[in-house]
Amino acid sequence: MHESANHKPATKVIHAGQHPEPVTGAVMPPIFTSSTYVQESPGKHTGFEYSRSHNPTRYALERMVAKLEGSRIEEHQDPSCGGFAFASGLAAISTCLELLDAGDELVAMDDLYGGTNRLFSRVRARSQGLNIRYADLADIGELERALTPRTKMVWVETPTNPTLKLVDLRAVVKAVRARAPGALVCCDNTFASPINQRPLEHGCDIVMHSSTKYINGHSDVVGGLLVCSDLKLCERLRFLQNAVGAVMGPFDAYLTLRGVKTLAVRMAAHNASAMTIARHLEKHPGVERVVYPGLPSHPQHALARSQMDGFGGMITFFIAGGLEPARRFLESVRIFALAESLGGVESLIEHPAIMTHASVPPATREKLGIGDGLIRLSVGIEDPDDLIADLDRAFALAHAGRSPAAATR
Ligand code: P1T
């Protein structure tokens, strides 16, 4: 084992929770595709029985992310150190909700990824009878008013998707412990990545990732993760991962482990480029407002500085003029790909109201400020000068009212 809890993140992403494969000494874990493992005598086995329950390739990824998030569970206590990998981010959230009983109270951030909102409101409110209250958790007073002694889970996203609101995790944990002792605080850390923010360090109980995004980083795997640092909770999640069965497959676990090795260098590039681009957009006459946690103009910039080690690759901005310029802008970019998702090495651009957050009811979108002029950028690791030139060209076309077809003539 090369690992130490004291290593810096750039060392952890290479070594944490990893060891050579015991038979051959292979440095990278093989892709164990076998669905089952032979037993010497009924019930006498190597610790591996069936691949939904135990898979060495998946364990290697789970241990890595558990260690990156700062789980204190050691491998001799749990084979994946409190990390659990799933077939998608939503499968991870879905399994996490199985910690609750029918009819339990859940308090959730009002601004969430559209698919999370849909799973809560349109699936689990019906099938599990969850009593869900949405509140702006950036306002601790609102959280306190929403909590009751019967609240069993609090679901936080920070920064939020897509309006990049921040939630003070320490303040949330303190309020929950005081008003709803026993409630689990879960944080979707997808936008920050464990390089920029580690919610367990702030007292949260469970961290969730759509590993489709920064953790894998190459837009070629869909996956999800949960991490906890408490052994009792770990046992419950281990039971549920196996009992529900929405596990990540070994090929995806291998690819994601390969991707995560460069997480520290990728995040350094995402953080730096997004900062440069956010500053540029803030000065651009075609932009009404830029939202980026690293800008002093972000209303929670001080919290970003204290809670995060970097501000991430996601930028949200409002284009002057609303829907029509927004549409032309999105049609005009060349390097930024018009696509859902985020967190890959390539830059993506999208329109939340029409794309990722279309499943959020229009009245809620309006309340949250997810308007027609709102554009979301996932800044990749290309040269920021080229990205800025691409955006400037698209602004010129969008505001001249010209279609991209006309512009190429
Ligand atoms: O897509 P999936 O791996 O199932 O993860 C869902 C999810 C959960 N949490 C956050 C914060 C997310 O952003 C996502 C997925 N988001 C997108 C696809 C998107 O473009 O915003």
Residues whose N, C-alpha, C, O or C-beta is under 5 A from the ligand:
A	BS01	P1T	S88 G89 L90 Y113 N161 D188 T190 S210 T212 G223 E340 S341 L342 T356
